[in-house]
Amino acid sequence: MTMLIGLKLDVGFSHDDTCRGLYGTRDIPPFLRELGFDAVETPVGPETQADELREHIARCVDAGLKVSLHPYSEGTIFNVAYFSPRQDNPCRQLHERFLVLAAEAAHRQQYPTVVNIHGAAGTDKDPRRQLLDRTIAFFTWAGQWCRQNAPDVSVTVELQISPNTDEPRQRIGDKYEELLEIAPAGDVGVCWDFGHAYWNTRRYGWPLHPPEALLPHIRHVHCHDVHGGEDHQPLVYGLVPWREFLRLLRDHGFDGRVILEVPPTEFPKAGGLQSLLDSIQALKEARAT
């Protein structure tokens, strides 16, 4: 497999006023494919309806785009902090539903798919070791489920952005050493979020680059820039050293998806559609070098 370039694309994009303002009357999935995108990553959550997601997957795959999923559950009972392997556990049920839908997507697109998931999130009063152990238990279950039921689906645990010092919360997986504990234990991959790495370093002075031992586990990437204190920006500002990060990964054999994780609300602030065109062009050039 070769490295795929993808874009964040929500379910219901065709009815979204921001998307319509950005793309005009264009049919968005074929247009993205024409620009050179190979894939899309779709945020999903407790509110996501299976039939709507299936329709979304079909539209994207029919346009030649490979689909991956990104569940969000922070602040709900579906969060990994509340995981149990019991079949009636809400966290297990929600994520199992998305793993099944990911398997359907893999079959339809005749290409493996990824389900990228955050580790546990809790309050600043929760014992961190307990949250970490719960995260390891979840990803161990998810990895085993995929190997037994959907070998064309893989799970990754994402490098999270660490909360601000005034936020009474904590997120597991905002440190490289925790990802290095979670991924091998669960036999799952890691999603290196470049913007999160930048902010964790800027705010707390933590290492910007992952340790050598983590690099073989990185199988998915969220690529975006930052600007004016805002995350998830187009690749036009030059603050996040994403080219350097991609070279490092390629030197270690990376061939996964690189997702331009920028919501449609952010492109107009950076120059409109041109900032999307500039971002995909820069990613294609980086892939070719």
Secondary structure, 3 states (H helix, E strand, C coil): CCCEEEEECCCCHHHCHHHHHHHCCCCHHHHHHHHCCCEEEEEECCCCCHHHHHHHHHHHHHCCCEEEEEECCCCCCCCHHHCCCCCCCHHHHHHHHHHHHHHHHHHHHCCCEEEEECCCEEECCCCHHHHHHHHHHHHHHHHHHHHHHCCCEEEEEECCCCCCCCCCEEECCCCHHHHHHHHHHHCCEEEEEHHHHHHHHHHHCCCCCCCHHHHHHEEEEEECEEECCEEEECCCCCCCCHHHHHHHHHHCCCCCEEEECCCCCCCHHHCCHHHHHHHHHHHHHHHHC
